[in-house]
């Protein structure tokens, strides 16, 4: 646990200044076919400071948490911004929006902590269950991963925050051969909380593993998709990655300034009127999101950012600097992964708002199409054009589920796809292990309801 009274260093602040102490702790154990292939515990901690003046930033960081090191980092950040201003020789008069907030959040588990041996025994129990019940599998891989992100922040505008935000997840990947073809499928469990909050009883995952193995068997006997534009249902996993990758990134204000297509769409209809898309700060309908952010890493109180409302593009996600540029207010989207990273405009929990339909109604409404359940690899760009892998799905024929399908892809322009949405499910499901790799890897919440839309699907 890191703790320092950061106010003792405020006397070293000259211009607008942020001071952040942070420690990330990782625990990762991997098991392949019953053998432990990885077992590591690591931590990284340090201090960083950012100073803003006349449109420029100075940044400095150090892994040393001594008083002298903290003072040095603040002075160095101040020296760096002075150097930038002297070099540019500009008196811009740029002033950042003034925000102030206070929040403490400590999600450290109240359960006794397990040893590494206990976690290995937990994975061994899961592996034994899979091996005995499904002996025909080619391979089985189980990974347990815990991440604790602990931060303490002080800004010259008076914001203070402390957070310990943990994530505990387990990956289970199964594979089998069918007619010489290797077929694979993976699922992820866990989410917000430390490992002990999710994984004390291996038996509670047996039913999930049975479901995964059943999907795998059906996929092995599955059919290839018919290529072309199809009516599909994107379940929460795929709807979530569409919202995050293809829409969310195009509406991060720094990427908008870099040329994202979203800039020309502001105030225009970009989706079906059924679509409201929100980057949730910390909760939805009283339930805590997978990545709750109450004060961002610039000291701005976080609020929900309604990106699209009733089909119309309403807002971008902002940090203080982009809010200054667009003459609006910061949205609390400045986040940094490690102590040595500068905060960037990052999503928190991005999803389409639930609608009023049931999954059964959506399936019944499709005569010839597909129910697509999981995503794998994929990419999107600043035009909102995307391509995602789909490792799990089923045919829909005459309003009923049919054969499982083999690996396929979907592609299109996200803003065009959103305009075809005509049904949205009433439930919301978050994925357990969402990560975003925009310059720095960082946990994010992805998911939402299922959506019925039209998308281009690959064939054999």
C-alpha positions in Angstrom: 0.0 0.0 0.0 1.3 3.4 -0.9 0.6 6.4 1.3 2.0 9.9 1.5 0.5 13.2 2.5 1.0 14.9 -0.9 0.1 18.2 0.5 3.6 18.4 2.1 4.9 19.0 -1.5 2.5 21.7 -2.6 5.0 24.4 -1.6 7.0 23.3 -4.6 4.2 24.0 -7.0 4.6 27.1 -9.2 2.3 26.8 -12.2 -0.6 24.4 -12.7 0.8 21.1 -11.3 -0.3 17.5 -10.9 1.5 15.2 -8.6 0.7 11.4 -8.7 2.1 8.5 -6.7 1.2 5.1 -8.1 1.9 1.4 -7.7 0.7 -1.4 -10.1 0.8 -4.9 -8.7 0.5 -8.0 -11.0 0.0 -11.6 -10.2 -0.1 -14.1 -13.1 -0.2 -17.9 -13.2 -0.6 -20.0 -16.3 -1.3 -23.7 -16.7 -1.2 -25.7 -19.9 -2.4 -29.3 -19.9 -1.9 -29.5 -16.2 1.7 -28.1 -16.2 2.5 -24.7 -14.6 4.0 -22.7 -17.4 4.2 -19.3 -15.6 4.1 -18.1 -12.0 5.0 -14.4 -11.5 4.3 -11.7 -9.0 5.6 -8.2 -9.7 5.1 -4.6 -8.8 6.0 -1.2 -10.3 5.8 2.0 -8.3 6.9 5.6 -8.5 6.0 9.3 -8.7 5.3 11.6 -11.6 4.5 15.3 -12.0 3.0 17.3 -14.8 3.2 21.1 -15.1 1.3 23.3 -17.5 2.0 26.8 -18.7 1.2 28.7 -21.9 0.0 25.7 -23.9 2.9 23.4 -23.0 3.4 20.6 -20.6 6.4 19.5 -18.6 6.6 16.0 -17.3 8.9 14.1 -15.0 8.8 10.7 -13.2 10.9 8.6 -10.9 10.7 5.1 -9.3 12.1 6.6 -6.1 9.4 7.6 -3.6 11.6 9.4 -1.1 10.8 13.0 -0.1 13.8 14.3 -2.0 12.9 12.3 -5.1 9.3 13.6 -5.1 10.5 17.2 -4.7 13.0 16.7 -7.6 10.3 15.3 -9.9 8.1 18.4 -9.3 11.1 20.8 -9.9 12.1 18.8 -13.1 8.6 19.0 -14.5 8.6 22.8 -13.9 12.0 23.1 -15.5 10.8 21.1 -18.5 7.8 23.3 -19.2 10.0 26.4 -18.8 12.4 25.0 -21.4 9.5 24.3 -23.8 8.2 27.8 -23.4 11.6 29.4 -23.8 12.2 27.3 -26.9 8.8 28.2 -28.5 9.1 31.8 -27.3 5.3 32.2 -27.3 3.1 34.0 -24.9 -0.2 32.2 -25.7 -2.2 33.0 -22.6 -3.7 29.5 -22.6 -5.5 28.7 -19.4 -6.8 25.2 -18.5 -10.3 24.7 -17.2 -10.4 24.8 -13.4 -11.7 21.6 -11.8 -11.6 20.4 -8.3 -12.8 17.1 -6.7 -12.1 14.8 -3.8 -12.7 11.1 -3.7 -11.3 8.0 -1.9 -12.0 4.5 -3.2 -10.3 1.4 -1.7 -11.5 -1.9 -3.2 -9.0 -4.0 -1.4 -10.6 -7.4 -0.6 -11.8 -8.2 2.9 -11.1 -11.9 2.3 -7.9 -13.5 3.5 -5.3 -13.5 0.7 -4.3 -16.7 -1.0 -0.7 -17.9 -1.4 0.7 -18.7 -4.9 0.4 -22.4 -4.0 -3.3 -22.0 -3.2 -3.8 -20.4 -6.6 -2.0 -23.2 -8.4 -4.1 -25.7 -6.5 -7.2 -23.8 -7.7 -6.1 -24.0 -11.3 -5.2 -27.7 -10.9 -8.7 -28.4 -9.7 -10.2 -26.6 -12.8 -7.8 -28.5 -15.0 -8.5 -31.9 -13.5 -12.2 -31.3 -14.0 -11.7 -30.5 -17.7 -9.3 -33.4 -18.3 -11.6 -36.0 -16.7 -14.8 -34.8 -18.3 -13.5 -33.9 -21.7 -10.6 -36.3 -22.4 -10.8 -35.8 -26.2 -9.6 -32.2 -26.0 -6.3 -31.5 -27.8 -5.3 -28.9 -25.2 -6.5 -26.8 -22.3 -5.0 -23.6 -21.1 -6.0 -21.7 -17.9 -4.6 -18.3 -16.9 -5.2 -16.5 -13.6 -4.3 -12.8 -13.7 -4.6 -10.1 -11.0 -3.9 -6.4 -11.4 -4.1 -3.8 -8.5 -3.8 -0.2 -9.6 -3.2 2.1 -6.6 -3.0 5.9 -7.1 -2.8 9.0 -5.0 -3.2 12.4 -6.6 -2.9 16.1 -5.7 -3.3 19.0 -8.1 -2.5 22.7 -7.6 -6.2 23.5 -8.2 -7.0 21.5 -5.0 -8.1 18.1 -6.3 -7.2 15.1 -4.2 -7.9 11.5 -4.8 -6.9 8.0 -3.6 -8.0 4.8 -5.4 -7.1 1.2 -5.3 -8.8 -0.4 -8.3 -8.3 -4.1 -8.6 -9.1 -6.6 -11.4 -9.1 -10.4 -11.1 -9.7 -12.5 -14.2 -9.4 -16.1 -15.4 -9.0 -17.2 -19.0 -10.0 -20.7 -20.0 -9.0 -21.8 -23.6 -9.9 -25.2 -25.0 -9.1 -26.8 -28.3 -9.9 -30.0 -30.2 -9.3 -31.5 -33.6 -12.0 -32.4 -36.0 -11.0 -34.0 -39.4 -7.5 -32.7 -39.0 -8.7 -29.1 -38.3 -7.8 -27.5 -34.9 -10.8 -25.7 -33.4 -10.3 -23.3 -30.4 -12.5 -21.3 -28.1 -11.9 -19.2 -25.0 -13.9 -17.5 -22.3 -13.0 -15.0 -19.6 -14.3 -14.8 -16.0 -14.0 -12.4 -13.1 -13.8 -8.6 -13.3 -13.6 -5.8 -10.8 -12.1 -7.0 -7.5 -9.1 -9.0 -6.4 -8.6 -12.6 -7.2 -10.1 -13.7 -3.9 -13.3 -11.9 -4.7 -13.9 -14.2 -7.6 -12.0 -17.4 -7.5 -12.3 -19.1 -4.1 -14.5 -22.0 -5.2 -13.5 -23.8 -8.5 -16.8 -25.7 -8.6 -18.7 -22.5 -9.4 -17.0 -22.5 -12.8 -17.8 -26.0 -13.8 -21.1 -25.1 -15.5 -19.3 -22.3 -17.4 -16.7 -24.8 -18.6 -19.4 -27.2 -19.6 -21.0 -24.5 -21.7 -17.7 -23.6 -23.3 -17.0 -27.2 -24.1 -20.4 -27.6 -25.7 -20.0 -24.5 -27.9 -16.5 -25.9 -28.9 -18.0 -29.2 -29.9 -20.8 -27.6 -31.9 -18.2 -25.3 -33.6 -16.1 -28.2 -34.6 -19.1 -29.6 -36.5 -20.1 -26.1 -37.6 -20.6 -24.6 -41.0 -19.0 -21.7 -42.9 -20.9 -18.5 -43.1 -22.3 -17.2 -46.3 -20.4 -14.0 -47.3 -22.1 -10.7 -47.8 -24.3 -8.2 -46.0 -26.4 -10.0 -43.5 -28.9 -9.4 -40.7 -27.1 -10.2 -37.5 -27.4 -10.0 -33.8 -24.2 -8.8 -32.1 -24.2 -10.1 -28.6 -22.8 -7.9 -25.8 -19.2 -8.9 -26.4 -19.2 -7.8 -30.1 -21.6 -4.8 -29.5 -19.2 -3.7 -26.8 -16.0 -3.9 -29.0 -17.9 -2.1 -31.8 -18.8 0.7 -29.4 -15.3 0.9 -28.0 -13.0 0.4 -31.0 -15.0 1.8 -33.9 -17.0 4.6 -32.2 -15.3 5.4 -28.9 -11.8 6.0 -30.3 -13.1 8.2 -33.1 -14.7 10.4 -30.4 -11.7 10.8 -28.1 -11.0 14.5 -28.5 -7.2 14.1 -29.1 -8.0 11.7 -32.0 -10.7 14.2 -33.2 -8.0 16.9 -33.4 -5.8 14.4 -35.2 -8.3 14.0 -38.0 -11.0 11.6 -36.8 -14.1 11.5 -39.0 -16.2 12.3 -35.9 -15.3 15.9 -36.1 -17.5 16.5 -39.2 -20.3 14.5 -37.7 -20.9 16.6 -34.5 -24.6 17.4 -34.2 -25.6 15.1 -37.0 -27.6 11.9 -37.1 -25.0 9.1 -37.1 -27.1 6.2 -35.8 -30.6 4.8 -35.5 -32.8 6.9 -33.2 -32.8 3.8 -30.9 -29.1 4.3 -30.2 -27.7 6.2 -27.2 -24.0 5.4 -26.6 -22.4 6.4 -23.3 -18.9 6.3 -21.8 -20.0 5.6 -18.2 -17.8 7.0 -15.5 -18.4 4.6 -12.6 -21.9 3.2 -12.4 -25.0 2.2 -14.4 -28.4 2.2 -12.8 -26.8 1.9 -9.3 -24.4 -0.9 -10.3 -20.7 -0.3 -10.3 -19.0 -0.5 -13.7 -16.0 -2.8 -14.4 -13.6 0.2 -14.3 -15.1 2.8 -11.9 -13.4 6.3 -12.2 -14.6 9.0 -9.8 -11.7 11.4 -10.2 -9.5 11.2 -13.3 -5.7 11.5 -13.3 -5.9 15.3 -13.9 -8.1 15.7 -10.8 -11.3 16.2 -12.7 -14.5 14.7 -11.2 -15.6 12.0 -13.7 -19.1 12.1 -15.2 -20.9 10.0 -17.8 -20.2 11.2 -21.3 -23.2 10.8 -23.6 -21.5 10.5 -27.0 -24.5 9.6 -29.1 -28.1 10.5 -27.9 -31.1 9.2 -29.8 -28.8 8.7 -32.8 -27.3 12.1 -32.8 -23.6 12.7 -32.1 -23.5 14.9 -29.0 -20.1 15.0 -27.3 -16.5 14.0 -27.4 -14.5 12.7 -24.5 -12.1 15.3 -23.1 -9.2 16.0 -20.8 -8.5 19.6 -19.6 -6.4 20.6 -22.7 -8.9 19.4 -25.3 -11.8 20.9 -23.3 -9.9 24.2 -23.5 -9.4 23.8 -27.2 -13.1 23.0 -27.9 -14.3 25.6 -25.3 -16.2 23.0 -23.3 -15.8 21.3 -19.9 -13.5 18.3 -19.2 -15.4 15.0 -18.9 -12.9 13.2 -16.5 -11.4 10.9 -19.2 -7.7 11.6 -18.5 -6.2 8.3 -17.4 -2.6 6.9 -17.1 -1.6 3.2 -16.8 1.7 3.5 -14.9 3.4 6.1 -12.8 5.7 6.9 -15.7 2.9 7.5 -18.1 1.3 10.9 -18.8 -2.6 10.8 -18.6 -4.2 10.5 -22.0 -7.9 10.8 -23.1 -9.1 7.3 -22.5 -12.4 5.5 -22.3 -13.7 4.1 -19.1 -16.9 1.9 -19.6 -18.2 2.5 -23.1 -21.5 0.9 -24.2 -24.8 1.3 -26.0 -27.7 2.0 -23.6 -30.0 -1.0 -23.3 -33.3 -1.0 -25.2 -36.6 -2.8 -24.8 -36.3 -6.1 -26.7 -35.5 -9.6 -25.6 -32.9 -11.8 -27.3 -35.7 -14.2 -28.2 -37.6 -11.5 -30.0 -34.5 -10.4 -31.9 -33.7 -14.0 -33.1 -37.4 -14.5 -34.1 -37.2 -11.3 -36.2 -34.4 -12.7 -38.5 -35.3 -15.0 -41.3 -31.7 -15.6 -42.7 -28.8 -14.3 -40.7 -26.4 -15.0 -37.7 -26.2 -14.7 -34.0 -22.6 -13.6 -33.3 -21.5 -14.1 -29.7 -17.8 -13.5 -29.2 -15.0 -11.4 -30.6 -11.3 -12.2 -31.0 -8.8 -10.0 -32.8 -9.8 -6.9 -34.6 -9.0 -3.4 -35.6 -10.6 -0.1 -36.3 -9.4 3.3 -37.6 -10.3 7.0 -37.3 -12.8 6.7 -40.1 -14.8 4.2 -38.0 -14.0 1.4 -40.5 -13.5 -1.9 -38.6 -12.9 -5.6 -39.0 -13.3 -8.0 -36.0 -12.8 -11.7 -35.7 -15.8 -13.8 -34.6 -14.8 -17.2 -33.0 -18.3 -18.1 -31.9 -21.8 -17.8 -33.4 -24.8 -19.6 -34.8 -26.9 -19.5 -37.9 -30.4 -18.0 -37.7 -32.9 -19.7 -40.1 -36.6 -18.9 -40.0 -36.3 -17.1 -36.7 -34.6 -20.0 -34.9 -31.0 -20.8 -34.1 -29.3 -23.4 -36.3 -25.8 -24.7 -36.8 -22.8 -23.3 -35.1 -20.4 -21.4 -37.4 -16.7 -21.7 -37.9 -14.4 -18.7 -37.4 -15.4 -15.7 -39.4 -15.0 -12.0 -39.6 -17.3 -9.0 -39.7 -16.4 -5.6 -41.3 -17.9 -2.3 -42.2 -18.1 1.4 -41.3 -19.4 1.6 -37.7 -21.4 4.8 -38.2 -23.1 3.1 -41.1 -23.7 0.0 -39.1 -25.3 2.0 -36.2 -27.9 3.4 -38.7 -29.1 -0.2 -39.4 -29.9 -1.0 -35.7 -33.6 -1.7 -35.3 -33.6 -3.7 -32.1 -31.6 -3.5 -28.8 -31.9 -5.9 -25.9 -33.0 -4.8 -22.5 -30.1 -6.4 -20.6 -26.5 -5.2 -20.1 -23.5 -7.6 -19.8 -20.0 -6.4 -19.3 -16.9 -8.4 -20.4 -14.5 -9.4 -17.7 -11.2 -8.5 -19.1 -11.4 -5.5 -21.5 -8.0 -3.8 -22.2 -7.3 -0.9 -24.5 -3.9 -0.4 -26.1 -3.9 3.3 -27.1 -0.2 4.1 -26.5 -0.5 2.6 -23.0 -2.4 -0.6 -22.1 -5.1 0.1 -19.6 -8.2 -1.7 -18.2 -11.5 -0.6 -19.7 -15.1 -1.7 -19.4 -16.7 -3.1 -22.6 -20.1 -4.7 -23.2 -23.7 -3.6 -23.2 -26.9 -5.0 -24.7 -27.2 -7.2 -27.8 -28.0 -5.3 -31.0 -29.8 -6.3 -34.2 -28.2 -4.7 -37.3 -26.7 -5.3 -40.7 -23.0 -6.0 -41.2 -20.7 -7.5 -43.8 -19.7 -11.0 -42.9 -16.9 -13.1 -44.3 -17.3 -16.5 -45.9 -15.1 -19.5 -46.4 
